[in-house]
Amino acid sequence: MLNAIAYGFILPAVAVLHVRHAVVRRSGAILATIAGTAVATVGLAGSANVDVRPASLFVLGMWWWTIGKMWVQTGVMPRLFGQITAVLGLGAFVLVPVEAFSNLIGPTQPWFGAAHVVLGTWLLALSMAFARERTRPAGG
């Protein structure tokens, strides 16, 4: 139940980010929105099915790499946060074959579980960045 709720809460962030991304890079906004939506759907499926976990890590990597790179290049979100996000995307890509191999041995779940912790922490940081923007005075 917690996974369903948590993955569902990714969608509002994807929607807010789509609006921001579309202003600076339409093609990146489309890819980021598709990948972010896939993170929510494929990630939830991976929570229930071990065979889907490598795909879940792949779409997470695609989303993080896309938005991280866009933030670094455009400043839509803080550039340092973009660099961290892009590096996390690369890390998720590296874990795809590791998780796939782990699944052949047995459902050990070490990397997928760690990815959940990192994703949750990253989402909290994203929400803090959104909140910080809302509390700034206009024009400052």
PyMOL commands that place a pseudoatom at each C-alpha (Angstrom):
pseudoatom trace, name=CA, resn=MET, resi=1, chain=A, elem=C, hetatm=0, pos=[0.000, 0.000, 0.000]
pseudoatom trace, name=CA, resn=LEU, resi=2, chain=A, elem=C, hetatm=0, pos=[2.820, 2.428, 0.841]
pseudoatom trace, name=CA, resn=ASN, resi=3, chain=A, elem=C, hetatm=0, pos=[4.473, 1.774, -2.523]
pseudoatom trace, name=CA, resn=ALA, resi=4, chain=A, elem=C, hetatm=0, pos=[1.216, 2.552, -4.327]
pseudoatom trace, name=CA, resn=ILE, resi=5, chain=A, elem=C, hetatm=0, pos=[0.846, 5.840, -2.476]
pseudoatom trace, name=CA, resn=ALA, resi=6, chain=A, elem=C, hetatm=0, pos=[4.502, 6.789, -2.812]
pseudoatom trace, name=CA, resn=TYR, resi=7, chain=A, elem=C, hetatm=0, pos=[4.698, 6.070, -6.530]
pseudoatom trace, name=CA, resn=GLY, resi=8, chain=A, elem=C, hetatm=0, pos=[1.412, 7.927, -7.024]
pseudoatom trace, name=CA, resn=PHE, resi=9, chain=A, elem=C, hetatm=0, pos=[2.913, 11.024, -5.407]
pseudoatom trace, name=CA, resn=ILE, resi=10, chain=A, elem=C, hetatm=0, pos=[5.581, 11.127, -8.116]
pseudoatom trace, name=CA, resn=LEU, resi=11, chain=A, elem=C, hetatm=0, pos=[2.954, 12.209, -10.651]
pseudoatom trace, name=CA, resn=PRO, resi=12, chain=A, elem=C, hetatm=0, pos=[2.298, 15.723, -9.233]
pseudoatom trace, name=CA, resn=ALA, resi=13, chain=A, elem=C, hetatm=0, pos=[6.052, 16.394, -9.301]
pseudoatom trace, name=CA, resn=VAL, resi=14, chain=A, elem=C, hetatm=0, pos=[6.185, 15.209, -12.916]
pseudoatom trace, name=CA, resn=ALA, resi=15, chain=A, elem=C, hetatm=0, pos=[3.333, 17.574, -13.795]
pseudoatom trace, name=CA, resn=VAL, resi=16, chain=A, elem=C, hetatm=0, pos=[4.936, 20.589, -12.099]
pseudoatom trace, name=CA, resn=LEU, resi=17, chain=A, elem=C, hetatm=0, pos=[8.272, 19.828, -13.735]
pseudoatom trace, name=CA, resn=HIS, resi=18, chain=A, elem=C, hetatm=0, pos=[6.647, 19.406, -17.161]
pseudoatom trace, name=CA, resn=VAL, resi=19, chain=A, elem=C, hetatm=0, pos=[5.395, 22.990, -17.074]
pseudoatom trace, name=CA, resn=ARG, resi=20, chain=A, elem=C, hetatm=0, pos=[8.849, 24.273, -16.090]
pseudoatom trace, name=CA, resn=HIS, resi=21, chain=A, elem=C, hetatm=0, pos=[10.664, 22.154, -18.664]
pseudoatom trace, name=CA, resn=ALA, resi=22, chain=A, elem=C, hetatm=0, pos=[8.306, 22.984, -21.535]
pseudoatom trace, name=CA, resn=VAL, resi=23, chain=A, elem=C, hetatm=0, pos=[9.268, 26.661, -21.310]
pseudoatom trace, name=CA, resn=VAL, resi=24, chain=A, elem=C, hetatm=0, pos=[12.953, 25.957, -21.941]
pseudoatom trace, name=CA, resn=ARG, resi=25, chain=A, elem=C, hetatm=0, pos=[13.075, 22.714, -23.922]
pseudoatom trace, name=CA, resn=ARG, resi=26, chain=A, elem=C, hetatm=0, pos=[9.960, 21.117, -25.371]
pseudoatom trace, name=CA, resn=SER, resi=27, chain=A, elem=C, hetatm=0, pos=[11.567, 17.843, -26.468]
pseudoatom trace, name=CA, resn=GLY, resi=28, chain=A, elem=C, hetatm=0, pos=[13.230, 17.404, -23.078]
pseudoatom trace, name=CA, resn=ALA, resi=29, chain=A, elem=C, hetatm=0, pos=[9.937, 18.191, -21.357]
pseudoatom trace, name=CA, resn=ILE, resi=30, chain=A, elem=C, hetatm=0, pos=[8.163, 15.455, -23.303]
pseudoatom trace, name=CA, resn=LEU, resi=31, chain=A, elem=C, hetatm=0, pos=[10.872, 12.869, -22.609]
pseudoatom trace, name=CA, resn=ALA, resi=32, chain=A, elem=C, hetatm=0, pos=[11.039, 13.843, -18.931]
pseudoatom trace, name=CA, resn=THR, resi=33, chain=A, elem=C, hetatm=0, pos=[7.269, 13.600, -18.552]
pseudoatom trace, name=CA, resn=ILE, resi=34, chain=A, elem=C, hetatm=0, pos=[7.078, 10.217, -20.264]
pseudoatom trace, name=CA, resn=ALA, resi=35, chain=A, elem=C, hetatm=0, pos=[10.023, 8.875, -18.266]
pseudoatom trace, name=CA, resn=GLY, resi=36, chain=A, elem=C, hetatm=0, pos=[8.677, 10.276, -14.983]
pseudoatom trace, name=CA, resn=THR, resi=37, chain=A, elem=C, hetatm=0, pos=[5.296, 8.692, -15.618]
pseudoatom trace, name=CA, resn=ALA, resi=38, chain=A, elem=C, hetatm=0, pos=[7.033, 5.417, -16.452]
pseudoatom trace, name=CA, resn=VAL, resi=39, chain=A, elem=C, hetatm=0, pos=[8.922, 5.631, -13.148]
pseudoatom trace, name=CA, resn=ALA, resi=40, chain=A, elem=C, hetatm=0, pos=[5.590, 5.739, -11.332]
pseudoatom trace, name=CA, resn=THR, resi=41, chain=A, elem=C, hetatm=0, pos=[3.984, 2.887, -13.271]
pseudoatom trace, name=CA, resn=VAL, resi=42, chain=A, elem=C, hetatm=0, pos=[6.944, 0.578, -13.889]
pseudoatom trace, name=CA, resn=GLY, resi=43, chain=A, elem=C, hetatm=0, pos=[8.342, 1.259, -10.421]
pseudoatom trace, name=CA, resn=LEU, resi=44, chain=A, elem=C, hetatm=0, pos=[5.097, 0.200, -8.824]
pseudoatom trace, name=CA, resn=ALA, resi=45, chain=A, elem=C, hetatm=0, pos=[5.056, -2.938, -10.980]
pseudoatom trace, name=CA, resn=GLY, resi=46, chain=A, elem=C, hetatm=0, pos=[8.666, -3.635, -9.964]
pseudoatom trace, name=CA, resn=SER, resi=47, chain=A, elem=C, hetatm=0, pos=[7.676, -3.428, -6.328]
pseudoatom trace, name=CA, resn=ALA, resi=48, chain=A, elem=C, hetatm=0, pos=[5.365, -6.393, -6.886]
pseudoatom trace, name=CA, resn=ASN, resi=49, chain=A, elem=C, hetatm=0, pos=[7.295, -8.354, -9.522]
pseudoatom trace, name=CA, resn=VAL, resi=50, chain=A, elem=C, hetatm=0, pos=[11.012, -9.109, -9.316]
pseudoatom trace, name=CA, resn=ASP, resi=51, chain=A, elem=C, hetatm=0, pos=[11.284, -9.554, -13.093]
pseudoatom trace, name=CA, resn=VAL, resi=52, chain=A, elem=C, hetatm=0, pos=[10.261, -5.923, -13.699]
pseudoatom trace, name=CA, resn=ARG, resi=53, chain=A, elem=C, hetatm=0, pos=[12.888, -4.382, -11.413]
pseudoatom trace, name=CA, resn=PRO, resi=54, chain=A, elem=C, hetatm=0, pos=[15.622, -3.935, -14.043]
pseudoatom trace, name=CA, resn=ALA, resi=55, chain=A, elem=C, hetatm=0, pos=[13.127, -2.071, -16.251]
pseudoatom trace, name=CA, resn=SER, resi=56, chain=A, elem=C, hetatm=0, pos=[12.124, 0.048, -13.281]
pseudoatom trace, name=CA, resn=LEU, resi=57, chain=A, elem=C, hetatm=0, pos=[15.734, 1.042, -12.665]
pseudoatom trace, name=CA, resn=PHE, resi=58, chain=A, elem=C, hetatm=0, pos=[16.167, 1.785, -16.379]
pseudoatom trace, name=CA, resn=VAL, resi=59, chain=A, elem=C, hetatm=0, pos=[13.244, 4.236, -16.549]
pseudoatom trace, name=CA, resn=LEU, resi=60, chain=A, elem=C, hetatm=0, pos=[14.395, 5.820, -13.287]
pseudoatom trace, name=CA, resn=GLY, resi=61, chain=A, elem=C, hetatm=0, pos=[17.819, 6.321, -14.854]
pseudoatom trace, name=CA, resn=MET, resi=62, chain=A, elem=C, hetatm=0, pos=[16.253, 7.771, -17.995]
pseudoatom trace, name=CA, resn=TRP, resi=63, chain=A, elem=C, hetatm=0, pos=[14.155, 10.214, -15.964]
pseudoatom trace, name=CA, resn=TRP, resi=64, chain=A, elem=C, hetatm=0, pos=[16.959, 11.337, -13.684]
pseudoatom trace, name=CA, resn=TRP, resi=65, chain=A, elem=C, hetatm=0, pos=[19.474, 11.669, -16.503]
pseudoatom trace, name=CA, resn=THR, resi=66, chain=A, elem=C, hetatm=0, pos=[17.036, 13.670, -18.656]
pseudoatom trace, name=CA, resn=ILE, resi=67, chain=A, elem=C, hetatm=0, pos=[15.931, 16.131, -16.006]
pseudoatom trace, name=CA, resn=GLY, resi=68, chain=A, elem=C, hetatm=0, pos=[19.353, 16.394, -14.375]
pseudoatom trace, name=CA, resn=LYS, resi=69, chain=A, elem=C, hetatm=0, pos=[20.988, 17.242, -17.692]
pseudoatom trace, name=CA, resn=MET, resi=70, chain=A, elem=C, hetatm=0, pos=[18.241, 19.745, -18.493]
pseudoatom trace, name=CA, resn=TRP, resi=71, chain=A, elem=C, hetatm=0, pos=[18.614, 21.454, -15.110]
pseudoatom trace, name=CA, resn=VAL, resi=72, chain=A, elem=C, hetatm=0, pos=[22.362, 21.763, -15.516]
pseudoatom trace, name=CA, resn=GLN, resi=73, chain=A, elem=C, hetatm=0, pos=[21.966, 23.241, -19.001]
pseudoatom trace, name=CA, resn=THR, resi=74, chain=A, elem=C, hetatm=0, pos=[19.010, 25.543, -18.360]
pseudoatom trace, name=CA, resn=GLY, resi=75, chain=A, elem=C, hetatm=0, pos=[18.874, 26.344, -14.644]
pseudoatom trace, name=CA, resn=VAL, resi=76, chain=A, elem=C, hetatm=0, pos=[15.191, 25.350, -14.394]
pseudoatom trace, name=CA, resn=MET, resi=77, chain=A, elem=C, hetatm=0, pos=[16.105, 23.900, -11.008]
pseudoatom trace, name=CA, resn=PRO, resi=78, chain=A, elem=C, hetatm=0, pos=[19.373, 24.515, -9.131]
pseudoatom trace, name=CA, resn=ARG, resi=79, chain=A, elem=C, hetatm=0, pos=[22.308, 23.367, -11.262]
pseudoatom trace, name=CA, resn=LEU, resi=80, chain=A, elem=C, hetatm=0, pos=[23.960, 21.471, -8.406]
pseudoatom trace, name=CA, resn=PHE, resi=81, chain=A, elem=C, hetatm=0, pos=[20.735, 19.538, -7.857]
pseudoatom trace, name=CA, resn=GLY, resi=82, chain=A, elem=C, hetatm=0, pos=[20.755, 18.853, -11.598]
pseudoatom trace, name=CA, resn=GLN, resi=83, chain=A, elem=C, hetatm=0, pos=[24.300, 17.488, -11.440]
pseudoatom trace, name=CA, resn=ILE, resi=84, chain=A, elem=C, hetatm=0, pos=[23.404, 15.231, -8.523]
pseudoatom trace, name=CA, resn=THR, resi=85, chain=A, elem=C, hetatm=0, pos=[20.266, 14.062, -10.329]
pseudoatom trace, name=CA, resn=ALA, resi=86, chain=A, elem=C, hetatm=0, pos=[22.166, 13.270, -13.535]
pseudoatom trace, name=CA, resn=VAL, resi=87, chain=A, elem=C, hetatm=0, pos=[24.754, 11.275, -11.572]
pseudoatom trace, name=CA, resn=LEU, resi=88, chain=A, elem=C, hetatm=0, pos=[21.948, 9.356, -9.861]
pseudoatom trace, name=CA, resn=GLY, resi=89, chain=A, elem=C, hetatm=0, pos=[20.573, 8.613, -13.336]
pseudoatom trace, name=CA, resn=LEU, resi=90, chain=A, elem=C, hetatm=0, pos=[23.885, 7.161, -14.417]
pseudoatom trace, name=CA, resn=GLY, resi=91, chain=A, elem=C, hetatm=0, pos=[23.977, 5.112, -11.220]
pseudoatom trace, name=CA, resn=ALA, resi=92, chain=A, elem=C, hetatm=0, pos=[20.523, 3.702, -11.959]
pseudoatom trace, name=CA, resn=PHE, resi=93, chain=A, elem=C, hetatm=0, pos=[21.681, 2.718, -15.463]
pseudoatom trace, name=CA, resn=VAL, resi=94, chain=A, elem=C, hetatm=0, pos=[24.683, 0.908, -13.982]
pseudoatom trace, name=CA, resn=LEU, resi=95, chain=A, elem=C, hetatm=0, pos=[22.409, -1.001, -11.620]
pseudoatom trace, name=CA, resn=VAL, resi=96, chain=A, elem=C, hetatm=0, pos=[20.144, -2.331, -14.397]
pseudoatom trace, name=CA, resn=PRO, resi=97, chain=A, elem=C, hetatm=0, pos=[22.389, -5.303, -15.332]
pseudoatom trace, name=CA, resn=VAL, resi=98, chain=A, elem=C, hetatm=0, pos=[23.388, -5.796, -11.692]
pseudoatom trace, name=CA, resn=GLU, resi=99, chain=A, elem=C, hetatm=0, pos=[19.739, -6.107, -10.673]
pseudoatom trace, name=CA, resn=ALA, resi=100, chain=A, elem=C, hetatm=0, pos=[18.985, -8.337, -13.670]
pseudoatom trace, name=CA, resn=PHE, resi=101, chain=A, elem=C, hetatm=0, pos=[21.848, -10.664, -12.706]
pseudoatom trace, name=CA, resn=SER, resi=102, chain=A, elem=C, hetatm=0, pos=[20.755, -10.657, -9.068]
pseudoatom trace, name=CA, resn=ASN, resi=103, chain=A, elem=C, hetatm=0, pos=[17.305, -11.783, -10.201]
pseudoatom trace, name=CA, resn=LEU, resi=104, chain=A, elem=C, hetatm=0, pos=[18.835, -14.781, -11.964]
pseudoatom trace, name=CA, resn=ILE, resi=105, chain=A, elem=C, hetatm=0, pos=[20.471, -15.887, -8.734]
pseudoatom trace, name=CA, resn=GLY, resi=106, chain=A, elem=C, hetatm=0, pos=[17.439, -15.198, -6.572]
pseudoatom trace, name=CA, resn=PRO, resi=107, chain=A, elem=C, hetatm=0, pos=[15.166, -12.363, -5.499]
pseudoatom trace, name=CA, resn=THR, resi=108, chain=A, elem=C, hetatm=0, pos=[17.739, -10.680, -3.271]
pseudoatom trace, name=CA, resn=GLN, resi=109, chain=A, elem=C, hetatm=0, pos=[16.415, -7.123, -3.832]
pseudoatom trace, name=CA, resn=PRO, resi=110, chain=A, elem=C, hetatm=0, pos=[19.527, -5.273, -2.626]
pseudoatom trace, name=CA, resn=TRP, resi=111, chain=A, elem=C, hetatm=0, pos=[19.754, -2.721, -5.396]
pseudoatom trace, name=CA, resn=PHE, resi=112, chain=A, elem=C, hetatm=0, pos=[16.055, -2.158, -5.918]
pseudoatom trace, name=CA, resn=GLY, resi=113, chain=A, elem=C, hetatm=0, pos=[15.533, -1.513, -2.216]
pseudoatom trace, name=CA, resn=ALA, resi=114, chain=A, elem=C, hetatm=0, pos=[18.466, 0.904, -2.157]
pseudoatom trace, name=CA, resn=ALA, resi=115, chain=A, elem=C, hetatm=0, pos=[17.009, 2.667, -5.189]
pseudoatom trace, name=CA, resn=HIS, resi=116, chain=A, elem=C, hetatm=0, pos=[13.760, 3.174, -3.249]
pseudoatom trace, name=CA, resn=VAL, resi=117, chain=A, elem=C, hetatm=0, pos=[15.651, 4.836, -0.411]
pseudoatom trace, name=CA, resn=VAL, resi=118, chain=A, elem=C, hetatm=0, pos=[17.548, 7.091, -2.833]
pseudoatom trace, name=CA, resn=LEU, resi=119, chain=A, elem=C, hetatm=0, pos=[14.381, 7.915, -4.784]
pseudoatom trace, name=CA, resn=GLY, resi=120, chain=A, elem=C, hetatm=0, pos=[12.528, 8.801, -1.580]
pseudoatom trace, name=CA, resn=THR, resi=121, chain=A, elem=C, hetatm=0, pos=[15.382, 11.004, -0.382]
pseudoatom trace, name=CA, resn=TRP, resi=122, chain=A, elem=C, hetatm=0, pos=[15.618, 12.672, -3.794]
pseudoatom trace, name=CA, resn=LEU, resi=123, chain=A, elem=C, hetatm=0, pos=[11.862, 13.358, -3.827]
pseudoatom trace, name=CA, resn=LEU, resi=124, chain=A, elem=C, hetatm=0, pos=[12.096, 14.951, -0.386]
pseudoatom trace, name=CA, resn=ALA, resi=125, chain=A, elem=C, hetatm=0, pos=[14.935, 17.177, -1.647]
pseudoatom trace, name=CA, resn=LEU, resi=126, chain=A, elem=C, hetatm=0, pos=[12.827, 18.095, -4.690]
pseudoatom trace, name=CA, resn=SER, resi=127, chain=A, elem=C, hetatm=0, pos=[9.873, 18.992, -2.483]
pseudoatom trace, name=CA, resn=MET, resi=128, chain=A, elem=C, hetatm=0, pos=[12.143, 21.149, -0.308]
pseudoatom trace, name=CA, resn=ALA, resi=129, chain=A, elem=C, hetatm=0, pos=[13.372, 22.953, -3.433]
pseudoatom trace, name=CA, resn=PHE, resi=130, chain=A, elem=C, hetatm=0, pos=[9.745, 23.574, -4.454]
pseudoatom trace, name=CA, resn=ALA, resi=131, chain=A, elem=C, hetatm=0, pos=[8.852, 24.783, -0.933]
pseudoatom trace, name=CA, resn=ARG, resi=132, chain=A, elem=C, hetatm=0, pos=[11.867, 27.094, -0.804]
pseudoatom trace, name=CA, resn=GLU, resi=133, chain=A, elem=C, hetatm=0, pos=[10.727, 28.739, -4.043]
pseudoatom trace, name=CA, resn=ARG, resi=134, chain=A, elem=C, hetatm=0, pos=[7.239, 29.287, -2.633]
pseudoatom trace, name=CA, resn=THR, resi=135, chain=A, elem=C, hetatm=0, pos=[8.556, 30.974, 0.490]
pseudoatom trace, name=CA, resn=ARG, resi=136, chain=A, elem=C, hetatm=0, pos=[10.761, 33.459, -1.333]
pseudoatom trace, name=CA, resn=PRO, resi=137, chain=A, elem=C, hetatm=0, pos=[9.351, 36.962, -1.531]
pseudoatom trace, name=CA, resn=ALA, resi=138, chain=A, elem=C, hetatm=0, pos=[8.245, 38.134, -4.958]
pseudoatom trace, name=CA, resn=GLY, resi=139, chain=A, elem=C, hetatm=0, pos=[11.017, 39.678, -6.980]
pseudoatom trace, name=CA, resn=GLY, resi=140, chain=A, elem=C, hetatm=0, pos=[13.743, 38.102, -4.832]
for i in range(1, 140): cmd.bond("trace and resi %d" % i, "trace and resi %d" % (i + 1))
show_as sticks, trace
zoom trace
